[in-house]
Amino acid sequence: MKVSVDQDKCIGSGQCVMLAAAVFDQRDEDGIVVLRDANPPSDLDDDVSEAAQVCPGLAISVED
């Protein structure tokens, strides 16, 4: 799985961090998403996919 984020679309809700903290983080100053792991292990696939689905800004893209 390949993960990418668009920081310009991120609204800082933090849903991604709650679902997959090993893959996503947030900047301290404004809460915008930071990608920690663009190629997470397969055991995180479900969590990362859910994070992409629930992202209110549609800032997360996932490729299989």
PDBQT receptor file of N, H, CA, C and O in Angstrom, charges set to zero:
ATOM      1  N   MET A   1       0.837  -1.172   0.000  1.00  0.00    +0.000 N 
ATOM      2  CA  MET A   1       0.000   0.000   0.000  1.00  0.00    +0.000 C 
ATOM      3  C   MET A   1       0.888   1.243   0.000  1.00  0.00    +0.000 C 
ATOM      4  O   MET A   1       1.871   1.325   0.737  1.00  0.00    +0.000 OA
ATOM      5  N   LYS A   2       0.521   2.200  -0.837  1.00  0.00    +0.000 N 
ATOM      6  H   LYS A   2      -0.277   2.134  -1.436  1.00  0.00    +0.000 HD
ATOM      7  CA  LYS A   2       1.219   3.479  -0.924  1.00  0.00    +0.000 C 
ATOM      8  C   LYS A   2       0.254   4.569  -0.461  1.00  0.00    +0.000 C 
ATOM      9  O   LYS A   2      -0.866   4.667  -0.961  1.00  0.00    +0.000 OA
ATOM     10  N   VAL A   3       0.690   5.378   0.486  1.00  0.00    +0.000 N 
ATOM     11  H   VAL A   3       1.601   5.298   0.892  1.00  0.00    +0.000 HD
ATOM     12  CA  VAL A   3      -0.151   6.418   1.069  1.00  0.00    +0.000 C 
ATOM     13  C   VAL A   3       0.441   7.783   0.736  1.00  0.00    +0.000 C 
ATOM     14  O   VAL A   3       1.658   7.968   0.768  1.00  0.00    +0.000 OA
ATOM     15  N   SER A   4      -0.429   8.730   0.420  1.00  0.00    +0.000 N 
ATOM     16  H   SER A   4      -1.417   8.579   0.394  1.00  0.00    +0.000 HD
ATOM     17  CA  SER A   4       0.013  10.107   0.232  1.00  0.00    +0.000 C 
ATOM     18  C   SER A   4      -1.024  11.042   0.852  1.00  0.00    +0.000 C 
ATOM     19  O   SER A   4      -2.188  10.676   1.014  1.00  0.00    +0.000 OA
ATOM     20  N   VAL A   5      -0.590  12.235   1.192  1.00  0.00    +0.000 N 
ATOM     21  H   VAL A   5       0.356  12.532   1.060  1.00  0.00    +0.000 HD
ATOM     22  CA  VAL A   5      -1.495  13.227   1.777  1.00  0.00    +0.000 C 
ATOM     23  C   VAL A   5      -1.353  14.544   1.032  1.00  0.00    +0.000 C 
ATOM     24  O   VAL A   5      -0.293  14.867   0.494  1.00  0.00    +0.000 OA
ATOM     25  N   ASP A   6      -2.435  15.287   1.014  1.00  0.00    +0.000 N 
ATOM     26  H   ASP A   6      -3.295  15.025   1.451  1.00  0.00    +0.000 HD
ATOM     27  CA  ASP A   6      -2.441  16.630   0.449  1.00  0.00    +0.000 C 
ATOM     28  C   ASP A   6      -2.671  17.590   1.603  1.00  0.00    +0.000 C 
ATOM     29  O   ASP A   6      -3.805  17.767   2.049  1.00  0.00    +0.000 OA
ATOM     30  N   GLN A   7      -1.612  18.207   2.085  1.00  0.00    +0.000 N 
ATOM     31  H   GLN A   7      -0.691  18.063   1.723  1.00  0.00    +0.000 HD
ATOM     32  CA  GLN A   7      -1.716  19.081   3.241  1.00  0.00    +0.000 C 
ATOM     33  C   GLN A   7      -2.596  20.298   2.970  1.00  0.00    +0.000 C 
ATOM     34  O   GLN A   7      -3.142  20.880   3.907  1.00  0.00    +0.000 OA
ATOM     35  N   ASP A   8      -2.742  20.690   1.714  1.00  0.00    +0.000 N 
ATOM     36  H   ASP A   8      -2.298  20.218   0.953  1.00  0.00    +0.000 HD
ATOM     37  CA  ASP A   8      -3.592  21.832   1.373  1.00  0.00    +0.000 C 
ATOM     38  C   ASP A   8      -5.075  21.522   1.580  1.00  0.00    +0.000 C 
ATOM     39  O   ASP A   8      -5.874  22.433   1.797  1.00  0.00    +0.000 OA
ATOM     40  N   LYS A   9      -5.445  20.244   1.513  1.00  0.00    +0.000 N 
ATOM     41  H   LYS A   9      -4.796  19.504   1.336  1.00  0.00    +0.000 HD
ATOM     42  CA  LYS A   9      -6.841  19.835   1.719  1.00  0.00    +0.000 C 
ATOM     43  C   LYS A   9      -7.158  19.532   3.179  1.00  0.00    +0.000 C 
ATOM     44  O   LYS A   9      -8.324  19.533   3.575  1.00  0.00    +0.000 OA
ATOM     45  N   CYS A  10      -6.143  19.279   3.966  1.00  0.00    +0.000 N 
ATOM     46  H   CYS A  10      -5.196  19.278   3.645  1.00  0.00    +0.000 HD
ATOM     47  CA  CYS A  10      -6.324  18.878   5.361  1.00  0.00    +0.000 C 
ATOM     48  C   CYS A  10      -6.949  20.008   6.182  1.00  0.00    +0.000 C 
ATOM     49  O   CYS A  10      -6.542  21.165   6.078  1.00  0.00    +0.000 OA
ATOM     50  N   ILE A  11      -7.951  19.651   7.003  1.00  0.00    +0.000 N 
ATOM     51  H   ILE A  11      -8.282  18.711   7.087  1.00  0.00    +0.000 HD
ATOM     52  CA  ILE A  11      -8.581  20.636   7.878  1.00  0.00    +0.000 C 
ATOM     53  C   ILE A  11      -8.199  20.417   9.344  1.00  0.00    +0.000 C 
ATOM     54  O   ILE A  11      -8.684  21.127  10.225  1.00  0.00    +0.000 OA
ATOM     55  N   GLY A  12      -7.331  19.433   9.606  1.00  0.00    +0.000 N 
ATOM     56  H   GLY A  12      -6.937  18.856   8.890  1.00  0.00    +0.000 HD
ATOM     57  CA  GLY A  12      -6.808  19.224  10.949  1.00  0.00    +0.000 C 
ATOM     58  C   GLY A  12      -7.738  18.531  11.918  1.00  0.00    +0.000 C 
ATOM     59  O   GLY A  12      -7.632  18.742  13.126  1.00  0.00    +0.000 OA
ATOM     60  N   SER A  13      -8.643  17.712  11.427  1.00  0.00    +0.000 N 
ATOM     61  H   SER A  13      -8.729  17.540  10.445  1.00  0.00    +0.000 HD
ATOM     62  CA  SER A  13      -9.604  17.054  12.324  1.00  0.00    +0.000 C 
ATOM     63  C   SER A  13      -8.965  15.967  13.188  1.00  0.00    +0.000 C 
ATOM     64  O   SER A  13      -9.455  15.680  14.280  1.00  0.00    +0.000 OA
ATOM     65  N   GLY A  14      -7.880  15.364  12.711  1.00  0.00    +0.000 N 
ATOM     66  H   GLY A  14      -7.481  15.598  11.824  1.00  0.00    +0.000 HD
ATOM     67  CA  GLY A  14      -7.168  14.360  13.496  1.00  0.00    +0.000 C 
ATOM     68  C   GLY A  14      -7.733  12.954  13.443  1.00  0.00    +0.000 C 
ATOM     69  O   GLY A  14      -7.250  12.075  14.157  1.00  0.00    +0.000 OA
ATOM     70  N   GLN A  15      -8.734  12.718  12.621  1.00  0.00    +0.000 N 
ATOM     71  H   GLN A  15      -9.126  13.432  12.041  1.00  0.00    +0.000 HD
ATOM     72  CA  GLN A  15      -9.312  11.378  12.508  1.00  0.00    +0.000 C 
ATOM     73  C   GLN A  15      -8.263  10.358  12.081  1.00  0.00    +0.000 C 
ATOM     74  O   GLN A  15      -8.250   9.231  12.578  1.00  0.00    +0.000 OA
ATOM     75  N   CYS A  16      -7.396  10.745  11.176  1.00  0.00    +0.000 N 
ATOM     76  H   CYS A  16      -7.406  11.660  10.773  1.00  0.00    +0.000 HD
ATOM     77  CA  CYS A  16      -6.368   9.833  10.671  1.00  0.00    +0.000 C 
ATOM     78  C   CYS A  16      -5.409   9.410  11.786  1.00  0.00    +0.000 C 
ATOM     79  O   CYS A  16      -5.014   8.247  11.863  1.00  0.00    +0.000 OA
ATOM     80  N   VAL A  17      -5.045  10.345  12.634  1.00  0.00    +0.000 N 
ATOM     81  H   VAL A  17      -5.366  11.289  12.571  1.00  0.00    +0.000 HD
ATOM     82  CA  VAL A  17      -4.117  10.046  13.729  1.00  0.00    +0.000 C 
ATOM     83  C   VAL A  17      -4.769   9.091  14.727  1.00  0.00    +0.000 C 
ATOM     84  O   VAL A  17      -4.118   8.179  15.236  1.00  0.00    +0.000 OA
ATOM     85  N   MET A  18      -6.036   9.298  14.999  1.00  0.00    +0.000 N 
ATOM     86  H   MET A  18      -6.565  10.039  14.585  1.00  0.00    +0.000 HD
ATOM     87  CA  MET A  18      -6.739   8.408  15.930  1.00  0.00    +0.000 C 
ATOM     88  C   MET A  18      -6.835   6.986  15.385  1.00  0.00    +0.000 C 
ATOM     89  O   MET A  18      -6.820   6.022  16.150  1.00  0.00    +0.000 OA
ATOM     90  N   LEU A  19      -6.931   6.858  14.070  1.00  0.00    +0.000 N 
ATOM     91  H   LEU A  19      -6.943   7.641  13.449  1.00  0.00    +0.000 HD
ATOM     92  CA  LEU A  19      -7.069   5.536  13.466  1.00  0.00    +0.000 C 
ATOM     93  C   LEU A  19      -5.732   4.862  13.175  1.00  0.00    +0.000 C 
ATOM     94  O   LEU A  19      -5.632   3.638  13.267  1.00  0.00    +0.000 OA
ATOM     95  N   ALA A  20      -4.720   5.622  12.831  1.00  0.00    +0.000 N 
ATOM     96  H   ALA A  20      -4.802   6.616  12.756  1.00  0.00    +0.000 HD
ATOM     97  CA  ALA A  20      -3.439   5.038  12.419  1.00  0.00    +0.000 C 
ATOM     98  C   ALA A  20      -2.286   5.958  12.806  1.00  0.00    +0.000 C 
ATOM     99  O   ALA A  20      -1.667   6.586  11.946  1.00  0.00    +0.000 OA
ATOM    100  N   ALA A  21      -2.005   6.033  14.090  1.00  0.00    +0.000 N 
ATOM    101  H   ALA A  21      -2.507   5.524  14.788  1.00  0.00    +0.000 HD
ATOM    102  CA  ALA A  21      -0.959   6.934  14.592  1.00  0.00    +0.000 C 
ATOM    103  C   ALA A  21       0.437   6.555  14.121  1.00  0.00    +0.000 C 
ATOM    104  O   ALA A  21       1.336   7.396  14.130  1.00  0.00    +0.000 OA
ATOM    105  N   ALA A  22       0.635   5.321  13.713  1.00  0.00    +0.000 N 
ATOM    106  H   ALA A  22      -0.095   4.638  13.706  1.00  0.00    +0.000 HD
ATOM    107  CA  ALA A  22       1.938   4.908  13.201  1.00  0.00    +0.000 C 
ATOM    108  C   ALA A  22       2.186   5.464  11.797  1.00  0.00    +0.000 C 
ATOM    109  O   ALA A  22       3.326   5.529  11.337  1.00  0.00    +0.000 OA
ATOM    110  N   VAL A  23       1.113   5.861  11.131  1.00  0.00    +0.000 N 
ATOM    111  H   VAL A  23       0.187   5.808  11.504  1.00  0.00    +0.000 HD
ATOM    112  CA  VAL A  23       1.210   6.325   9.745  1.00  0.00    +0.000 C 
ATOM    113  C   VAL A  23       1.033   7.835   9.643  1.00  0.00    +0.000 C 
ATOM    114  O   VAL A  23       1.671   8.480   8.811  1.00  0.00    +0.000 OA
ATOM    115  N   PHE A  24       0.171   8.402  10.484  1.00  0.00    +0.000 N 
ATOM    116  H   PHE A  24      -0.347   7.878  11.160  1.00  0.00    +0.000 HD
ATOM    117  CA  PHE A  24      -0.149   9.830  10.416  1.00  0.00    +0.000 C 
ATOM    118  C   PHE A  24       0.173  10.541  11.723  1.00  0.00    +0.000 C 
ATOM    119  O   PHE A  24       0.102   9.954  12.803  1.00  0.00    +0.000 OA
ATOM    120  N   ASP A  25       0.526  11.802  11.604  1.00  0.00    +0.000 N 
ATOM    121  H   ASP A  25       0.584  12.278  10.726  1.00  0.00    +0.000 HD
ATOM    122  CA  ASP A  25       0.725  12.663  12.759  1.00  0.00    +0.000 C 
ATOM    123  C   ASP A  25       0.168  14.027  12.369  1.00  0.00    +0.000 C 
ATOM    124  O   ASP A  25      -0.307  14.210  11.248  1.00  0.00    +0.000 OA
ATOM    125  N   GLN A  26       0.227  14.983  13.291  1.00  0.00    +0.000 N 
ATOM    126  H   GLN A  26       0.613  14.835  14.202  1.00  0.00    +0.000 HD
ATOM    127  CA  GLN A  26      -0.229  16.333  13.011  1.00  0.00    +0.000 C 
ATOM    128  C   GLN A  26       0.838  17.337  13.424  1.00  0.00    +0.000 C 
ATOM    129  O   GLN A  26       1.540  17.145  14.417  1.00  0.00    +0.000 OA
ATOM    130  N   ARG A  27       0.949  18.412  12.646  1.00  0.00    +0.000 N 
ATOM    131  H   ARG A  27       0.378  18.568  11.840  1.00  0.00    +0.000 HD
ATOM    132  CA  ARG A  27       1.872  19.481  13.011  1.00  0.00    +0.000 C 
ATOM    133  C   ARG A  27       1.364  20.156  14.281  1.00  0.00    +0.000 C 
ATOM    134  O   ARG A  27       0.164  20.375  14.447  1.00  0.00    +0.000 OA
ATOM    135  N   ASP A  28       2.285  20.476  15.159  1.00  0.00    +0.000 N 
ATOM    136  H   ASP A  28       3.260  20.298  15.024  1.00  0.00    +0.000 HD
ATOM    137  CA  ASP A  28       1.917  21.110  16.430  1.00  0.00    +0.000 C 
ATOM    138  C   ASP A  28       1.276  22.486  16.237  1.00  0.00    +0.000 C 
ATOM    139  O   ASP A  28       0.339  22.843  16.951  1.00  0.00    +0.000 OA
ATOM    140  N   GLU A  29       1.775  23.245  15.283  1.00  0.00    +0.000 N 
ATOM    141  H   GLU A  29       2.536  22.955  14.703  1.00  0.00    +0.000 HD
ATOM    142  CA  GLU A  29       1.326  24.624  15.147  1.00  0.00    +0.000 C 
ATOM    143  C   GLU A  29      -0.083  24.782  14.585  1.00  0.00    +0.000 C 
ATOM    144  O   GLU A  29      -0.764  25.754  14.910  1.00  0.00    +0.000 OA
ATOM    145  N   ASP A  30      -0.541  23.834  13.739  1.00  0.00    +0.000 N 
ATOM    146  H   ASP A  30       0.013  23.044  13.476  1.00  0.00    +0.000 HD
ATOM    147  CA  ASP A  30      -1.859  24.026  13.125  1.00  0.00    +0.000 C 
ATOM    148  C   ASP A  30      -2.675  22.748  12.950  1.00  0.00    +0.000 C 
ATOM    149  O   ASP A  30      -3.796  22.805  12.445  1.00  0.00    +0.000 OA
ATOM    150  N   GLY A  31      -2.144  21.613  13.351  1.00  0.00    +0.000 N 
ATOM    151  H   GLY A  31      -1.233  21.567  13.762  1.00  0.00    +0.000 HD
ATOM    152  CA  GLY A  31      -2.891  20.359  13.276  1.00  0.00    +0.000 C 
ATOM    153  C   GLY A  31      -2.957  19.716  11.908  1.00  0.00    +0.000 C 
ATOM    154  O   GLY A  31      -3.646  18.711  11.732  1.00  0.00    +0.000 OA
ATOM    155  N   ILE A  32      -2.262  20.267  10.944  1.00  0.00    +0.000 N 
ATOM    156  H   ILE A  32      -1.702  21.084  11.086  1.00  0.00    +0.000 HD
ATOM    157  CA  ILE A  32      -2.274  19.703   9.595  1.00  0.00    +0.000 C 
ATOM    158  C   ILE A  32      -1.547  18.354   9.584  1.00  0.00    +0.000 C 
ATOM    159  O   ILE A  32      -0.549  18.165  10.280  1.00  0.00    +0.000 OA
ATOM    160  N   VAL A  33      -2.062  17.434   8.789  1.00  0.00    +0.000 N 
ATOM    161  H   VAL A  33      -2.873  17.588   8.224  1.00  0.00    +0.000 HD
ATOM    162  CA  VAL A  33      -1.540  16.070   8.729  1.00  0.00    +0.000 C 
ATOM    163  C   VAL A  33      -0.076  16.043   8.285  1.00  0.00    +0.000 C 
ATOM    164  O   VAL A  33       0.366  16.828   7.446  1.00  0.00    +0.000 OA
ATOM    165  N   VAL A  34       0.650  15.101   8.888  1.00  0.00    +0.000 N 
ATOM    166  H   VAL A  34       0.290  14.464   9.570  1.00  0.00    +0.000 HD
ATOM    167  CA  VAL A  34       2.026  14.796   8.505  1.00  0.00    +0.000 C 
ATOM    168  C   VAL A  34       2.076  13.294   8.260  1.00  0.00    +0.000 C 
ATOM    169  O   VAL A  34       1.650  12.510   9.109  1.00  0.00    +0.000 OA
ATOM    170  N   LEU A  35       2.586  12.897   7.126  1.00  0.00    +0.000 N 
ATOM    171  H   LEU A  35       2.932  13.533   6.437  1.00  0.00    +0.000 HD
ATOM    172  CA  LEU A  35       2.702  11.484   6.792  1.00  0.00    +0.000 C 
ATOM    173  C   LEU A  35       3.973  10.921   7.398  1.00  0.00    +0.000 C 
ATOM    174  O   LEU A  35       5.074  11.357   7.062  1.00  0.00    +0.000 OA
ATOM    175  N   ARG A  36       3.825   9.960   8.282  1.00  0.00    +0.000 N 
ATOM    176  H   ARG A  36       2.930   9.605   8.555  1.00  0.00    +0.000 HD
ATOM    177  CA  ARG A  36       4.972   9.360   8.962  1.00  0.00    +0.000 C 
ATOM    178  C   ARG A  36       5.519   8.163   8.188  1.00  0.00    +0.000 C 
ATOM    179  O   ARG A  36       6.712   7.869   8.258  1.00  0.00    +0.000 OA
ATOM    180  N   ASP A  37       4.643   7.469   7.448  1.00  0.00    +0.000 N 
ATOM    181  H   ASP A  37       3.674   7.708   7.392  1.00  0.00    +0.000 HD
ATOM    182  CA  ASP A  37       5.059   6.254   6.751  1.00  0.00    +0.000 C 
ATOM    183  C   ASP A  37       4.257   6.120   5.463  1.00  0.00    +0.000 C 
ATOM    184  O   ASP A  37       3.072   5.790   5.504  1.00  0.00    +0.000 OA
ATOM    185  N   ALA A  38       4.889   6.373   4.323  1.00  0.00    +0.000 N 
ATOM    186  H   ALA A  38       5.852   6.641   4.289  1.00  0.00    +0.000 HD
ATOM    187  CA  ALA A  38       4.210   6.308   3.028  1.00  0.00    +0.000 C 
ATOM    188  C   ALA A  38       3.968   4.878   2.562  1.00  0.00    +0.000 C 
ATOM    189  O   ALA A  38       3.147   4.641   1.675  1.00  0.00    +0.000 OA
ATOM    190  N   ASN A  39       4.681   3.923   3.159  1.00  0.00    +0.000 N 
ATOM    191  H   ASN A  39       5.348   4.115   3.879  1.00  0.00    +0.000 HD
ATOM    192  CA  ASN A  39       4.529   2.508   2.802  1.00  0.00    +0.000 C 
ATOM    193  C   ASN A  39       4.367   1.685   4.081  1.00  0.00    +0.000 C 
ATOM    194  O   ASN A  39       5.266   0.934   4.461  1.00  0.00    +0.000 OA
ATOM    195  N   PRO A  40       3.218   1.831   4.739  1.00  0.00    +0.000 N 
ATOM    196  CA  PRO A  40       3.025   1.139   6.019  1.00  0.00    +0.000 C 
ATOM    197  C   PRO A  40       2.926  -0.374   5.847  1.00  0.00    +0.000 C 
ATOM    198  O   PRO A  40       2.597  -0.857   4.763  1.00  0.00    +0.000 OA
ATOM    199  N   PRO A  41       3.210  -1.118   6.908  1.00  0.00    +0.000 N 
ATOM    200  CA  PRO A  41       3.089  -2.574   6.839  1.00  0.00    +0.000 C 
ATOM    201  C   PRO A  41       1.644  -2.987   6.573  1.00  0.00    +0.000 C 
ATOM    202  O   PRO A  41       0.706  -2.267   6.913  1.00  0.00    +0.000 OA
ATOM    203  N   SER A  42       1.488  -4.135   5.973  1.00  0.00    +0.000 N 
ATOM    204  H   SER A  42       2.250  -4.720   5.697  1.00  0.00    +0.000 HD
ATOM    205  CA  SER A  42       0.159  -4.588   5.545  1.00  0.00    +0.000 C 
ATOM    206  C   SER A  42      -0.820  -4.781   6.697  1.00  0.00    +0.000 C 
ATOM    207  O   SER A  42      -2.032  -4.743   6.480  1.00  0.00    +0.000 OA
ATOM    208  N   ASP A  43      -0.332  -4.986   7.904  1.00  0.00    +0.000 N 
ATOM    209  H   ASP A  43       0.652  -5.018   8.081  1.00  0.00    +0.000 HD
ATOM    210  CA  ASP A  43      -1.262  -5.149   9.024  1.00  0.00    +0.000 C 
ATOM    211  C   ASP A  43      -1.983  -3.845   9.368  1.00  0.00    +0.000 C 
ATOM    212  O   ASP A  43      -2.925  -3.858  10.161  1.00  0.00    +0.000 OA
ATOM    213  N   LEU A  44      -1.558  -2.719   8.786  1.00  0.00    +0.000 N 
ATOM    214  H   LEU A  44      -0.793  -2.708   8.142  1.00  0.00    +0.000 HD
ATOM    215  CA  LEU A  44      -2.223  -1.440   8.999  1.00  0.00    +0.000 C 
ATOM    216  C   LEU A  44      -3.145  -1.046   7.842  1.00  0.00    +0.000 C 
ATOM    217  O   LEU A  44      -3.746   0.028   7.871  1.00  0.00    +0.000 OA
ATOM    218  N   ASP A  45      -3.260  -1.896   6.838  1.00  0.00    +0.000 N 
ATOM    219  H   ASP A  45      -2.772  -2.769   6.814  1.00  0.00    +0.000 HD
ATOM    220  CA  ASP A  45      -4.062  -1.574   5.654  1.00  0.00    +0.000 C 
ATOM    221  C   ASP A  45      -5.487  -1.148   6.000  1.00  0.00    +0.000 C 
ATOM    222  O   ASP A  45      -5.970  -0.138   5.488  1.00  0.00    +0.000 OA
ATOM    223  N   ASP A  46      -6.156  -1.896   6.852  1.00  0.00    +0.000 N 
ATOM    224  H   ASP A  46      -5.764  -2.717   7.268  1.00  0.00    +0.000 HD
ATOM    225  CA  ASP A  46      -7.547  -1.578   7.193  1.00  0.00    +0.000 C 
ATOM    226  C   ASP A  46      -7.656  -0.228   7.885  1.00  0.00    +0.000 C 
ATOM    227  O   ASP A  46      -8.550   0.560   7.576  1.00  0.00    +0.000 OA
ATOM    228  N   ASP A  47      -6.754   0.041   8.816  1.00  0.00    +0.000 N 
ATOM    229  H   ASP A  47      -6.028  -0.599   9.067  1.00  0.00    +0.000 HD
ATOM    230  CA  ASP A  47      -6.792   1.312   9.541  1.00  0.00    +0.000 C 
ATOM    231  C   ASP A  47      -6.506   2.493   8.619  1.00  0.00    +0.000 C 
ATOM    232  O   ASP A  47      -7.162   3.531   8.710  1.00  0.00    +0.000 OA
ATOM    233  N   VAL A  48      -5.536   2.335   7.740  1.00  0.00    +0.000 N 
ATOM    234  H   VAL A  48      -5.004   1.491   7.665  1.00  0.00    +0.000 HD
ATOM    235  CA  VAL A  48      -5.186   3.410   6.805  1.00  0.00    +0.000 C 
ATOM    236  C   VAL A  48      -6.325   3.646   5.811  1.00  0.00    +0.000 C 
ATOM    237  O   VAL A  48      -6.646   4.793   5.498  1.00  0.00    +0.000 OA
ATOM    238  N   SER A  49      -6.927   2.583   5.321  1.00  0.00    +0.000 N 
ATOM    239  H   SER A  49      -6.666   1.651   5.576  1.00  0.00    +0.000 HD
ATOM    240  CA  SER A  49      -8.054   2.721   4.399  1.00  0.00    +0.000 C 
ATOM    241  C   SER A  49      -9.225   3.430   5.067  1.00  0.00    +0.000 C 
ATOM    242  O   SER A  49      -9.870   4.284   4.459  1.00  0.00    +0.000 OA
ATOM    243  N   GLU A  50      -9.496   3.075   6.310  1.00  0.00    +0.000 N 
ATOM    244  H   GLU A  50      -8.972   2.381   6.804  1.00  0.00    +0.000 HD
ATOM    245  CA  GLU A  50     -10.575   3.737   7.039  1.00  0.00    +0.000 C 
ATOM    246  C   GLU A  50     -10.258   5.210   7.263  1.00  0.00    +0.000 C 
ATOM    247  O   GLU A  50     -11.138   6.061   7.141  1.00  0.00    +0.000 OA
ATOM    248  N   ALA A  51      -9.010   5.512   7.587  1.00  0.00    +0.000 N 
ATOM    249  H   ALA A  51      -8.295   4.820   7.686  1.00  0.00    +0.000 HD
ATOM    250  CA  ALA A  51      -8.603   6.907   7.771  1.00  0.00    +0.000 C 
ATOM    251  C   ALA A  51      -8.850   7.719   6.503  1.00  0.00    +0.000 C 
ATOM    252  O   ALA A  51      -9.325   8.853   6.573  1.00  0.00    +0.000 OA
ATOM    253  N   ALA A  52      -8.532   7.146   5.355  1.00  0.00    +0.000 N 
ATOM    254  H   ALA A  52      -8.147   6.225   5.298  1.00  0.00    +0.000 HD
ATOM    255  CA  ALA A  52      -8.760   7.831   4.083  1.00  0.00    +0.000 C 
ATOM    256  C   ALA A  52     -10.254   8.043   3.840  1.00  0.00    +0.000 C 
ATOM    257  O   ALA A  52     -10.662   9.089   3.335  1.00  0.00    +0.000 OA
ATOM    258  N   GLN A  53     -11.059   7.059   4.194  1.00  0.00    +0.000 N 
ATOM    259  H   GLN A  53     -10.728   6.209   4.604  1.00  0.00    +0.000 HD
ATOM    260  CA  GLN A  53     -12.505   7.150   3.972  1.00  0.00    +0.000 C 
ATOM    261  C   GLN A  53     -13.172   8.186   4.866  1.00  0.00    +0.000 C 
ATOM    262  O   GLN A  53     -14.098   8.868   4.428  1.00  0.00    +0.000 OA
ATOM    263  N   VAL A  54     -12.722   8.317   6.103  1.00  0.00    +0.000 N 
ATOM    264  H   VAL A  54     -11.969   7.763   6.459  1.00  0.00    +0.000 HD
ATOM    265  CA  VAL A  54     -13.379   9.232   7.041  1.00  0.00    +0.000 C 
ATOM    266  C   VAL A  54     -12.783  10.635   7.041  1.00  0.00    +0.000 C 
ATOM    267  O   VAL A  54     -13.309  11.524   7.710  1.00  0.00    +0.000 OA
ATOM    268  N   CYS A  55     -11.706  10.847   6.310  1.00  0.00    +0.000 N 
ATOM    269  H   CYS A  55     -11.278  10.125   5.766  1.00  0.00    +0.000 HD
ATOM    270  CA  CYS A  55     -11.067  12.169   6.272  1.00  0.00    +0.000 C 
ATOM    271  C   CYS A  55     -12.049  13.202   5.708  1.00  0.00    +0.000 C 
ATOM    272  O   CYS A  55     -12.448  13.097   4.548  1.00  0.00    +0.000 OA
ATOM    273  N   PRO A  56     -12.443  14.200   6.512  1.00  0.00    +0.000 N 
ATOM    274  CA  PRO A  56     -13.421  15.177   6.027  1.00  0.00    +0.000 C 
ATOM    275  C   PRO A  56     -12.892  16.089   4.921  1.00  0.00    +0.000 C 
ATOM    276  O   PRO A  56     -13.679  16.653   4.161  1.00  0.00    +0.000 OA
ATOM    277  N   GLY A  57     -11.590  16.238   4.823  1.00  0.00    +0.000 N 
ATOM    278  H   GLY A  57     -10.951  15.779   5.440  1.00  0.00    +0.000 HD
ATOM    279  CA  GLY A  57     -11.003  17.071   3.776  1.00  0.00    +0.000 C 
ATOM    280  C   GLY A  57     -10.586  16.293   2.544  1.00  0.00    +0.000 C 
ATOM    281  O   GLY A  57     -10.102  16.871   1.571  1.00  0.00    +0.000 OA
ATOM    282  N   LEU A  58     -10.776  14.965   2.586  1.00  0.00    +0.000 N 
ATOM    283  H   LEU A  58     -11.170  14.496   3.376  1.00  0.00    +0.000 HD
ATOM    284  CA  LEU A  58     -10.348  14.085   1.486  1.00  0.00    +0.000 C 
ATOM    285  C   LEU A  58      -8.879  14.295   1.159  1.00  0.00    +0.000 C 
ATOM    286  O   LEU A  58      -8.485  14.334  -0.007  1.00  0.00    +0.000 OA
ATOM    287  N   ALA A  59      -8.079  14.429   2.201  1.00  0.00    +0.000 N 
ATOM    288  H   ALA A  59      -8.398  14.397   3.148  1.00  0.00    +0.000 HD
ATOM    289  CA  ALA A  59      -6.652  14.743   2.045  1.00  0.00    +0.000 C 
ATOM    290  C   ALA A  59      -5.760  13.519   1.932  1.00  0.00    +0.000 C 
ATOM    291  O   ALA A  59      -4.563  13.655   1.682  1.00  0.00    +0.000 OA
ATOM    292  N   ILE A  60      -6.318  12.316   2.112  1.00  0.00    +0.000 N 
ATOM    293  H   ILE A  60      -7.291  12.205   2.316  1.00  0.00    +0.000 HD
ATOM    294  CA  ILE A  60      -5.511  11.092   2.115  1.00  0.00    +0.000 C 
ATOM    295  C   ILE A  60      -5.829  10.265   0.873  1.00  0.00    +0.000 C 
ATOM    296  O   ILE A  60      -6.992  10.007   0.564  1.00  0.00    +0.000 OA
ATOM    297  N   SER A  61      -4.777   9.855   0.167  1.00  0.00    +0.000 N 
ATOM    298  H   SER A  61      -3.832  10.065   0.418  1.00  0.00    +0.000 HD
ATOM    299  CA  SER A  61      -4.912   8.974  -1.006  1.00  0.00    +0.000 C 
ATOM    300  C   SER A  61      -4.190   7.667  -0.712  1.00  0.00    +0.000 C 
ATOM    301  O   SER A  61      -3.107   7.649  -0.128  1.00  0.00    +0.000 OA
ATOM    302  N   VAL A  62      -4.820   6.572  -1.133  1.00  0.00    +0.000 N 
ATOM    303  H   VAL A  62      -5.700   6.587  -1.607  1.00  0.00    +0.000 HD
ATOM    304  CA  VAL A  62      -4.258   5.241  -0.906  1.00  0.00    +0.000 C 
ATOM    305  C   VAL A  62      -4.249   4.486  -2.225  1.00  0.00    +0.000 C 
ATOM    306  O   VAL A  62      -5.254   4.440  -2.935  1.00  0.00    +0.000 OA
ATOM    307  N   GLU A  63      -3.111   3.899  -2.543  1.00  0.00    +0.000 N 
ATOM    308  H   GLU A  63      -2.294   3.937  -1.967  1.00  0.00    +0.000 HD
ATOM    309  CA  GLU A  63      -2.979   3.045  -3.726  1.00  0.00    +0.000 C 
ATOM    310  C   GLU A  63      -2.556   1.663  -3.263  1.00  0.00    +0.000 C 
ATOM    311  O   GLU A  63      -1.682   1.521  -2.408  1.00  0.00    +0.000 OA
ATOM    312  N   ASP A  64      -3.182   0.653  -3.834  1.00  0.00    +0.000 N 
ATOM    313  H   ASP A  64      -3.892   0.769  -4.529  1.00  0.00    +0.000 HD
ATOM    314  CA  ASP A  64      -2.827  -0.731  -3.465  1.00  0.00    +0.000 C 
ATOM    315  C   ASP A  64      -1.586  -1.215  -4.154  1.00  0.00    +0.000 C 
ATOM    316  O   ASP A  64      -1.167  -2.353  -3.943  1.00  0.00    +0.000 OA
TER     317      ASP A  64
